[in-house]
Structure formats: structure tokens, C-alpha cells
């Protein structure tokens, strides 16, 4: 894999390529998502990019009906809420992401422990194109 600096820019470029990347400490093996330039566990700066499996399980969630303007532009509002949650990844770390493929209008139908799979959401066009990480029930 090509060498890229551990930065938000590199992480976003990987997302655009539909690669879900974290960083792994070469000294102690700790994995971080989003990636970090140094290990919080052993303080080593000897990090490498690590491609995540993109699998995990739902650990927590919330359904949001009054969101930021970019979510309102996507059609989410009081009548059409969206879900965001914490996913425990197969490799161990937890991360917050949008949860797709669940009924945010019926939060009780969403179950903790549901197996999840990564999904890449492409929004905008041209120079405004962005790719976002989300998860969907597997």
C-alpha cells in the first residue's frame, strides 16, 4: 500500500476510494479509527495504515429528527428522522457513524448487537463531491 501521511486528507482520500482505513501501532498492535499518528497505548510513533474489515455490531444508537442543515438538505426532518450510532468493529475499536437501513421512525425496532457492514455514501457532485462512512445491518 502506498505511503500516505496520517491526516484527515489521507483518510478522506481512502474513503473516496471506498477503503475503510485505520492506523495500527507497529509496536503494540493497537488499532485506531479514525487513524492517529501516534499510539495512545504505548506512545509509539511507529504507525502503519490498516485496512479495516468493515464489519462490526451496533453498540448504541440515537434517532435524530432535528439535524444539521446538510442532513435537512438530504430530506431528514421531524417526520423523517435519521439514525446515528456507535459500532464496535471486528478489530476492537468503536466508532460513531450514520446507520442506514433501519427504521428511525420506529427506534424500538433497532436492536443493540445487530451485525453491521460498512457502506460508503457518496454525496454532491464535482468539487463538492464527498464520501461519508456509514453502516448498514449485515
JOZI-V16420 format. One record per residue. N is the residue number from 1. RES is the residue in one small letter. PSI is psi in whole degrees, 0 to 359 (none if undefined). BURIAL is b if it has 9 or more other C-alpha atoms within 8 Angstrom, else e. Layout:
# JOZI-V16420
n:res:psi:burial
N:RES:PSI:BURIAL
N:RES:PSI:BURIAL
This chain:
# JOZI-V16420
n:res:psi:burial
1:x:141:e
2:x:150:e
3:x:126:e
4:x:149:e
5:x:154:e
6:x:94:b
7:x:166:b
8:x:322:e
9:x:314:e
10:x:317:b
11:x:315:b
12:x:321:b
13:x:319:e
14:x:318:b
15:x:317:b
16:x:330:b
17:x:5:e
18:x:43:e
19:x:127:e
20:x:105:b
21:x:146:b
22:x:187:b
23:x:148:b
24:x:136:b
25:x:126:b
26:x:339:e
27:x:310:e
28:x:351:e
29:x:359:e
30:x:137:e
31:x:139:b
32:x:134:b
33:x:123:b
34:x:163:b
35:x:151:b
36:x:156:b
37:x:343:b
38:x:160:b
39:x:127:b
40:x:338:e
41:x:307:e
42:x:0:e
43:x:15:e
44:x:148:b
45:x:9:e
46:x:82:e
47:x:156:b
48:x:154:e
49:x:144:b
50:x:121:b
51:x:122:e
52:x:153:e
53:x:331:e
54:x:23:b
55:x:152:b
56:x:199:b
57:x:150:b
58:x:124:b
59:x:331:b
60:x:159:e
61:x:164:b
62:x:149:e
63:x:129:b
64:x:125:b
65:x:347:b
66:x:98:e
67:x:183:b
68:x:164:e
69:x:323:e
70:x:332:e
71:x:324:b
72:x:320:b
73:x:332:e
74:x:356:e
75:x:10:e
76:x:136:b
77:x:195:b
78:x:328:e
79:x:344:e
80:x:75:b
81:x:166:b
82:x:166:b
83:x:138:b
84:x:151:b
85:x:177:b
86:x:127:b
87:x:127:b
88:x:115:b
89:x:156:b
90:x:328:b
91:x:353:e
92:x:315:e
93:x:159:b
94:x:148:b
95:x:154:b
96:x:135:e
97:x:166:b
98:x:143:b
99:x:116:b
100:x:161:b
101:x:19:e
102:x:160:b
103:x:95:e
104:x:346:b
105:x:344:e
106:x:74:e
107:x:330:b
108:x:345:e
109:x:347:e
110:x:129:b
111:x:131:e
112:x:140:b
113:x:355:e
114:x:129:b
115:x:137:b
116:x:153:b
117:x:140:b
118:x:149:b
119:x:142:e
120:x:121:b
121:x:124:e
122:x:122:e
123:x:144:e
124:x:173:e
125:x:158:e
126:x:227:e
127:x:342:e
128:x:2:e
129:x:134:b
130:x:151:b
131:x:131:b
132:x:149:b
133:x:135:b
134:x:171:b
135:x:154:b
136:x:146:b
137:x:135:b
138:x:none:e
